[in-house]
Amino acid sequence: MNRIDLEGRVAVVTGGARGIGLATVERMLASGASAIIWDMDGTAIDEAVARLGPKASGRVVELTDERAVNEAARQAFGEAGKVDILVNNAGITGGNGKTWELSPEIWRKTVEVNLIAPFLTCRAMVPMMMEKGYGRIINIASIAGKEGNPNASHYSASKAGLIGLTKSLGKELAGSGILVNCVTPAAARTAIFDQMSQEHIDYMLSKIPLGRFVEPAEIAAMIAWLASEDCSFSTGAVFDISGGRAVY
Ligand SMILES: NC(=O)c1ccc[n+]([C@@H]2O[C@H](COP(=O)([O-])OP(=O)(O)OC[C@H]3O[C@@H](n4cnc5c(N)ncnc54)[C@H](O)[C@@H]3O)[C@@H](O)[C@H]2O)c1
């Protein structure tokens, strides 16, 4: 593992109680940062924090709830004095189905969690990051947002929206010291697979030229670099980690 220097940095990782978010928290801690997990699953937060030690902490946050996000942001800045890194990682698939078979409720819910919630966290945190003149925001999108997976129009559209948010916000914050980027992973075997049909999982694997799923730790390594000062001339950008699937 390369040593990435995040010494003294404070990171908020949404959905950090498991999966890619938890791997990101682990990599942040290994790089010298402290990490705050925001997740709706209090039990999983407690287990993670107990295992990870004193530089990890957590708070139950329903990320689609504007008031809860604002309160969590105030607490994080109040207690730590700053937040240098925001990783918008929490997400859901919303299941699989043809567009015309998906309910409006699940379509809206998927967009709420995958796109509106990152907007809410950025809205709450960016002004406070601007006061400090420094920040790294990393949004976890998906190859689905670039390519549009069949039987996942809600998920693909929400992730395409997150790519658009990344590009707009990156330009708005150019010169502020805050860089905004996103990553677009191919499939990783995490608990999120429970929200997808086996047919869809097989489809995603069949599209990856490297012939395997990406490991959460591999995604975390890219996120950690994007969260570091070494990332200094990239903003509003999309970083591929799709095992060769992406063609642009
Ligand atoms: N695993 C993959 O194949 C894959 C591929 C590309 C992109 N992604 C993206 O990576 C991110 C993480 O995926 P993962 O596989 O680790 O998922 P996961 O299901 O393992 O973990 C997601 C975490 O987010 C939390 N969460 C979900 N909705 C929330 C809400 N409304 N409020 C608070 N917390 C909430 C969950 O409690 C959970 O701990 C997601 O945005 C996902 O879309 C995953």
PDBQT file of the ligand as one rigid body, heavy atoms in Angstrom, charges set to zero:
ROOT
HETATM    1  N1  LIG A 301     -20.732  -1.904  -4.857  1.00  0.00    +0.000 N 
HETATM    2  C1  LIG A 301     -20.819  -1.589  -6.149  1.00  0.00    +0.000 C 
HETATM    3  O1  LIG A 301     -20.915  -2.442  -7.024  1.00  0.00    +0.000 OA
HETATM    4  C2  LIG A 301     -20.763  -0.134  -6.546  1.00  0.00    +0.000 A 
HETATM    5  C3  LIG A 301     -20.340   0.208  -7.862  1.00  0.00    +0.000 A 
HETATM    6  C4  LIG A 301     -20.311   1.536  -8.231  1.00  0.00    +0.000 A 
HETATM    7  C5  LIG A 301     -20.688   2.516  -7.335  1.00  0.00    +0.000 A 
HETATM    8  N2  LIG A 301     -21.096   2.167  -6.086  1.00  0.00    +0.000 N 
HETATM    9  C6  LIG A 301     -21.513   3.211  -5.172  1.00  0.00    +0.000 C 
HETATM   10  O2  LIG A 301     -20.660   3.218  -4.052  1.00  0.00    +0.000 OA
HETATM   11  C7  LIG A 301     -21.376   3.667  -2.904  1.00  0.00    +0.000 C 
HETATM   12  C8  LIG A 301     -21.210   2.673  -1.776  1.00  0.00    +0.000 C 
HETATM   13  O3  LIG A 301     -21.690   1.413  -2.204  1.00  0.00    +0.000 OA
HETATM   14  P1  LIG A 301     -21.518   0.087  -1.342  1.00  0.00    +0.000 P 
HETATM   15  O4  LIG A 301     -21.457  -1.027  -2.316  1.00  0.00    +0.000 OA
HETATM   16  O5  LIG A 301     -20.453   0.231  -0.328  1.00  0.00    +0.000 OA
HETATM   17  O6  LIG A 301     -22.955   0.046  -0.620  1.00  0.00    +0.000 OA
HETATM   18  P2  LIG A 301     -23.441  -0.619   0.774  1.00  0.00    +0.000 P 
HETATM   19  O7  LIG A 301     -24.882  -0.937   0.601  1.00  0.00    +0.000 OA
HETATM   20  O8  LIG A 301     -22.504  -1.725   1.147  1.00  0.00    +0.000 OA
HETATM   21  O9  LIG A 301     -23.255   0.571   1.825  1.00  0.00    +0.000 OA
HETATM   22  C9  LIG A 301     -24.006   1.752   1.712  1.00  0.00    +0.000 C 
HETATM   23  C10 LIG A 301     -24.074   2.437   3.068  1.00  0.00    +0.000 C 
HETATM   24  O10 LIG A 301     -24.844   3.643   2.888  1.00  0.00    +0.000 OA
HETATM   25  C11 LIG A 301     -25.782   3.758   3.958  1.00  0.00    +0.000 C 
HETATM   26  N3  LIG A 301     -26.943   4.519   3.482  1.00  0.00    +0.000 N 
HETATM   27  C12 LIG A 301     -27.750   4.228   2.441  1.00  0.00    +0.000 A 
HETATM   28  N4  LIG A 301     -28.733   5.129   2.326  1.00  0.00    +0.000 NA
HETATM   29  C13 LIG A 301     -28.566   6.019   3.347  1.00  0.00    +0.000 A 
HETATM   30  C14 LIG A 301     -29.275   7.173   3.779  1.00  0.00    +0.000 A 
HETATM   31  N5  LIG A 301     -30.386   7.599   3.148  1.00  0.00    +0.000 N 
HETATM   32  N6  LIG A 301     -28.812   7.850   4.850  1.00  0.00    +0.000 NA
HETATM   33  C15 LIG A 301     -27.719   7.412   5.520  1.00  0.00    +0.000 A 
HETATM   34  N7  LIG A 301     -27.010   6.333   5.149  1.00  0.00    +0.000 NA
HETATM   35  C16 LIG A 301     -27.419   5.627   4.080  1.00  0.00    +0.000 A 
HETATM   36  C17 LIG A 301     -26.132   2.322   4.320  1.00  0.00    +0.000 C 
HETATM   37  O11 LIG A 301     -26.652   2.222   5.636  1.00  0.00    +0.000 OA
HETATM   38  C18 LIG A 301     -24.799   1.594   4.127  1.00  0.00    +0.000 C 
HETATM   39  O12 LIG A 301     -24.045   1.549   5.328  1.00  0.00    +0.000 OA
HETATM   40  C19 LIG A 301     -22.824   3.860  -3.368  1.00  0.00    +0.000 C 
HETATM   41  O13 LIG A 301     -23.050   5.212  -3.671  1.00  0.00    +0.000 OA
HETATM   42  C20 LIG A 301     -22.904   3.013  -4.605  1.00  0.00    +0.000 C 
HETATM   43  O14 LIG A 301     -23.901   3.450  -5.494  1.00  0.00    +0.000 OA
HETATM   44  C21 LIG A 301     -21.124   0.877  -5.672  1.00  0.00    +0.000 A 
ENDROOT
TORSDOF 0
